[in-house]
Amino acid sequence: MKLRKALGAVVGAVGATAAANRVLQSRAGAFEPMLDGEQGTYRWRGFDIAYTEAGDPSDPDLVLFHGINAAASSHEFHTVFDTLAEDYHVIAPDLPGFGHTDRPPLLYSASLYTAFVRDFIEDNTADATVVASSLTGAYAASAAQEVNVEELVLICPTDTSMGNRTVWLRSLLRAPVIGEGIYNLTVSKASIRHFHADHGYYDMDNLTEDVVDYEWQSGHQPGARFAPASFVSGFLDPEDDLGEVLAGLDVPVTMVWGEDADITPLSKGRDMAEQADAMLVVFGDSLLLPHVEHPGEFVDVVRDRVTSVTVEN
């Protein structure tokens, strides 16, 4: 009798989780891109890659690659996209598995993202300035070994995220009911605010409800958990050391760092800048998103008009 009750409780819990998952997905529904501009599609290895394009095509190319997190997409550049388009032909894609790009149930990997960044640059730009955030900075650096870029601007770049690769955790999060339920907790609005307060935003007044709503909607699209499952289990960390890759490039590298970042601390940025002989630009009052919280100053960095932030060589 006790076993029957226990089994009944488990079945009931699984059923309730499945129902909650369906409700959340139905509430999210379709959503519109946050960036203003022309929406396009780049066909790559079976993916329909969504991107937003703005600015005069005759201006220098500028590609914006967003970072990796559970609700990531090109919306990360919403505070700087329009201003950058005044001087550049700007293209901002959603990485495979994120945003408005396809999200099939693949085993996502660092090699897949490096290949995507490389191919996107090669097929859609000419001598572009490449901006890449966080872990995607490592993919962009590796891609720059094989394709021509004018300059790299990397925002708190890193080659490590969640530690060692953990197969069971990836499998758990990919599971159809329980895994989806766990994932849905990580992309609840409360969790989104918590993660931003913990390591994203220095001043939470800069996080708007529009951004929270957008990230919640993006995080509850069909297939949304598969790429983040590889991220939190360590499978999106590249094999190569980022400092060594940057040191071997014959490309100008500027690193933009939040002075108060703790997940990727400024001390790591200083060590990497010295190793790679790169310019390091430090933004006060910021964590991992200096470009979001200080858009004007960040645009000046991209334009090579640095005036109001700390520059270290």
C-alpha positions, -999 to +999 in steps of 0.1 A: +000+000+000+028+024+009+046+016-024+014+022-043+009+056-026+045+065-034+042+056-070+009+075-072+026+106-058+055+103-083+030+099-112+010+128-099+041+150-096+053+141-131+018+148-145+016+182-128+051+191-141+041+182-176+009+202-173+029+232-160+054+229-188+026+230-214+010+260-198+042+280-197+050+272-233+015+282-244+017+315-225+050+324-241+038+320-277+054+337-306+075+368-299+090+396-320+127+405-323+138+433-299+163+449-322+150+474-348+161+467-383+157+444-413+151+408-402+169+381-422+177+344-423+210+327-429+208+290-438+236+271-420+239+234-415+202+228-414+195+258-391+176+289-401+197+315-384+178+347-375+196+380-377+189+417-375+206+441-399+208+479-399+229+507-413+242+516-447+256+484-464+284+506-478+296+514-443+322+491-426+307+458-414+302+452-377+290+419-363+275+415-328+276+380-313+257+377-280+269+357-250+256+324-237+230+320-210+196+304-206+177+333-222+204+346-245+198+363-278+210+393-299+187+414-277+217+418-255+228+446-278+195+465-276+210+496-260+238+501-286+224+486-318+207+517-333+236+540-324+262+517-339+241+515-371+248+552-376+284+545-385+284+508-394+266+481-414+256+462-383+245+425-383+234+408-350+226+371-353+209+348-328+232+319-322+220+283-330+196+272-302+188+307-291+164+336-298+146+334-331+170+309-346+161+272-348+165+251-316+167+215-326+175+189-299+212+186-307+241+180-284+254+216-287+292+220-284+319+247-285+331+234-318+297+239-333+296+275-322+331+282-333+323+269-367+291+290-368+309+322-359+336+315-385+311+307-413+288+336-404+317+361-406+330+346-438+297+343-456+281+376-446+308+402-441+340+416-454+368+427-430+343+431-402+349+444-368+336+416-345+321+422-311+315+391-290+303+388-254+315+364-227+320+328-238+312+337-274+344+358-272+364+326-272+345+313-303+352+346-321+389+345-312+392+310-326+373+320-357+396+349-363+424+324-368+407+313-401+388+343-414+397+379-420+385+404-394+394+440-390+393+440-352+380+420-322+361+438-294+355+412-267+333+419-237+344+400-205+356+371-227+361+337-211+369+301-221+354+285-190+319+286-177+305+258-156+336+237-148+341+201-159+318+184-184+290+166-167+271+141-189+244+133-163+235+169-158+231+175-196+210+144-199+188+155-170+181+189-184+174+174-219+148+150-204+113+158-217+093+164-185+115+167-154+144+183-173+120+208-189+105+215-155+139+222-140+149+244-169+116+263-167+125+272-131+158+287-143+140+309-168+112+321-145+111+359-142+123+356-106+153+336-117+161+359-146+161+389-121+182+369-096+209+360-122+211+395-135+214+409-099+240+383-091+264+388-120+248+407-149+238+442-138+256+465-114+225+487-111+193+467-113+174+499-122+190+495-156+171+462-161+138+470-177+106+449-176+107+448-214+140+429-212+127+406-185+096+398-205+116+393-237+140+369-219+111+350-203+094+346-237+126+335-254+134+311-226+100+293-230+101+287-268+100+251-280+134+235-278+148+263-257+164+241-231+188+221-253+215+246-259+215+258-223+217+221-212+251+219-229+261+252-214+254+245-177+270+210-180+303+225-194+301+212-230+303+247-245+337+255-231+363+254-259+394+232-257+419+259-265+432+284-240+418+318-249+449+338-239+470+316-261+446+320-290+445+358-287+483+360-284+486+341-317+463+365-336+476+391-360+444+412-353+439+442-330+421+431-299+403+453-274+388+437-243+360+456-224+357+446-188+333+454-160+354+466-130+332+447-105+327+415-125+332+385-103+325+354-124+352+367-149+371+390-126+391+420-138+423+403-126+418+376-153+412+403-179+445+420-170+464+388-172+449+379-206+455+414-219+492+412-210+495+377-225+479+388-258+493+424-259+457+436-261+441+468-251+420+465-219+391+490-214+377+490-179+342+502-171+334+513-135+300+505-119+295+474-141+296+436-140+293+414-171+272+438-191+292+471-194+278+476-229+243+474-217+247+497-186+271+522-203+260+522-239+274+556-249+309+548-236+308+513-252+299+528-286+329+552-282+352+522-276+339+505-308+344+538-327+379+541-313+369+573-295+377+562-259+374+592-236+356+585-203+367+550-193+399+535-180+423+522-207+450+498-198+477+484-221 
